Amino acid sequence: MLVKSLIIVMLLLIVGSLFSALFYLIKDKGEGERTAKALTVRISLSIGLFLLLMLGYYTGIIGHPHP
């Protein structure tokens, strides 16, 4: 259950970072660095989530789905 909660939190943080980048893009009219920083945070979170999923799969915490 902890892994599922962590995955959901990471996904929410990724979406939040994406919307903050959109906000900064509109507010700064593409002139500031805040949009790039927010997108960098989103990419970092996405890579972290991918690594977490891979680690969970290889350790057996996340298994194969049963159709």
Rosetta silent file (secondary structure, phi, psi, omega in degrees, C-alpha in Angstrom):
SEQUENCE: MLVKSLIIVMLLLIVGSLFSALFYLIKDKGEGERTAKALTVRISLSIGLFLLLMLGYYTGIIGHPHP
SCORE:     score description
SCORE:     0.000 S_00000001
   1 L     0.000  -33.197  179.856    0.000    0.000    0.000 S_00000001
   2 H   -64.448  -39.245 -178.960    2.919    2.314    0.715 S_00000001
   3 H   -66.616  -41.653  178.663    4.265    1.895   -2.816 S_00000001
   4 H   -62.853  -41.006  178.725    0.887    2.720   -4.370 S_00000001
   5 H   -64.859  -40.990  179.441    0.617    5.844   -2.228 S_00000001
   6 H   -64.986  -39.378  177.903    4.134    6.908   -3.175 S_00000001
   7 H   -63.738  -43.944  179.879    3.366    6.421   -6.873 S_00000001
   8 H   -64.439  -41.963  178.620    0.191    8.511   -6.600 S_00000001
   9 H   -63.207  -42.878  178.713    2.026   11.277   -4.737 S_00000001
  10 H   -62.368  -42.458  178.357    4.781   11.322   -7.354 S_00000001
  11 H   -62.845  -40.616  177.860    2.208   11.527  -10.157 S_00000001
  12 H   -65.061  -39.121  176.995    0.450   14.417   -8.421 S_00000001
  13 H   -65.447  -37.527  178.296    3.766   16.232   -7.983 S_00000001
  14 H   -64.226  -46.087  179.370    4.560   15.717  -11.674 S_00000001
  15 H   -65.286  -40.604  177.948    1.190   17.150  -12.735 S_00000001
  16 H   -61.851  -41.254  178.112    1.571   20.027  -10.271 S_00000001
  17 H   -65.598  -36.759  178.254    4.992   20.859  -11.655 S_00000001
  18 H   -65.022  -42.469  178.981    3.607   20.782  -15.189 S_00000001
  19 H   -70.901  -31.834  176.215    0.838   23.233  -14.295 S_00000001
  20 H   -68.012  -35.479  175.769    3.270   25.510  -12.474 S_00000001
  21 H   -63.856  -40.792  177.228    5.404   25.580  -15.633 S_00000001
  22 H   -62.944  -41.948  178.510    2.315   26.545  -17.627 S_00000001
  23 H   -61.228  -46.808 -179.531    1.520   29.291  -15.110 S_00000001
  24 H   -67.149  -32.788  177.938    5.062   30.681  -15.278 S_00000001
  25 H   -64.448  -42.595  179.883    5.023   30.485  -19.072 S_00000001
  26 H   -71.425  -43.875 -175.853    1.853   32.575  -19.221 S_00000001
  27 H   -68.781  -43.870 -177.351    2.888   35.007  -16.481 S_00000001
  28 H   -87.616   -3.934 -179.707    6.457   35.614  -17.691 S_00000001
  29 L    56.899   36.316  176.374    5.478   35.522  -21.375 S_00000001
  30 L    76.217    8.430 -175.919    8.301   33.079  -22.098 S_00000001
  31 L   -96.470  -22.982 -174.111   11.012   35.451  -20.864 S_00000001
  32 L   -91.744  174.231  178.906   11.857   34.003  -17.441 S_00000001
  33 L   -95.943   -7.374 -175.396   13.787   30.977  -16.273 S_00000001
  34 H   -65.486  -32.015  178.216   11.065   29.745  -13.929 S_00000001
  35 H   -64.557  -45.359 -179.939    9.355   27.747  -16.695 S_00000001
  36 H   -64.460  -38.429  178.371   12.556   25.865  -17.471 S_00000001
  37 H   -65.787  -41.697  178.990   13.160   25.184  -13.773 S_00000001
  38 H   -65.747  -38.115  177.417    9.630   23.840  -13.301 S_00000001
  39 H   -70.369  -32.892  175.355   10.019   21.586  -16.343 S_00000001
  40 H   -64.896  -39.777  176.296   13.384   20.394  -15.032 S_00000001
  41 H   -63.817  -41.043  179.455   11.687   19.443  -11.765 S_00000001
  42 H   -63.007  -43.889  179.049    9.007   17.581  -13.736 S_00000001
  43 H   -64.242  -42.258  178.802   11.595   15.634  -15.714 S_00000001
  44 H   -62.681  -42.715  177.599   13.505   14.778  -12.537 S_00000001
  45 H   -65.276  -38.468  178.845   10.338   13.552  -10.841 S_00000001
  46 H   -64.895  -42.184  177.395    9.421   11.506  -13.906 S_00000001
  47 H   -65.770  -41.044  177.280   12.826    9.835  -13.976 S_00000001
  48 H   -61.577  -41.089  177.697   12.591    9.201  -10.240 S_00000001
  49 H   -65.319  -41.656  178.130    9.163    7.610  -10.668 S_00000001
  50 H   -61.011  -44.983  178.959   10.437    5.441  -13.502 S_00000001
  51 H   -65.161  -37.977  176.696   13.365    4.269  -11.385 S_00000001
  52 H   -62.972  -41.925  177.970   11.033    3.604   -8.450 S_00000001
  53 H   -65.973  -41.400  178.061    8.787    1.490  -10.666 S_00000001
  54 H   -64.720  -43.102  177.936   11.747   -0.431  -12.053 S_00000001
  55 H   -62.382  -42.848  177.846   13.126   -1.039   -8.557 S_00000001
  56 H   -63.708  -36.612  178.679    9.721   -2.203   -7.358 S_00000001
  57 H   -69.325  -46.211 -177.003    9.403   -4.585  -10.273 S_00000001
  58 H   -70.800  -28.271  177.740   12.861   -6.092   -9.869 S_00000001
  59 H   -86.444   -9.056  177.663   12.492   -6.534   -6.085 S_00000001
  60 L    92.012    1.888  178.118    9.077   -8.135   -6.485 S_00000001
  61 L   -68.323  -38.645  176.515    7.084   -5.415   -4.706 S_00000001
  62 L  -107.761  119.635 -176.225    5.262   -4.686   -7.968 S_00000001
  63 L  -103.877 -174.147  176.998    4.248   -7.864   -9.761 S_00000001
  64 L   -72.439  140.169  174.117    2.752   -8.846  -13.062 S_00000001
  65 L   -69.893  144.561 -179.676   -0.889   -7.865  -13.576 S_00000001
  66 L  -106.482  106.048 -178.790   -3.258  -10.836  -13.656 S_00000001
  67 L   -72.475    0.000    0.000   -5.789  -10.484  -16.489 S_00000001
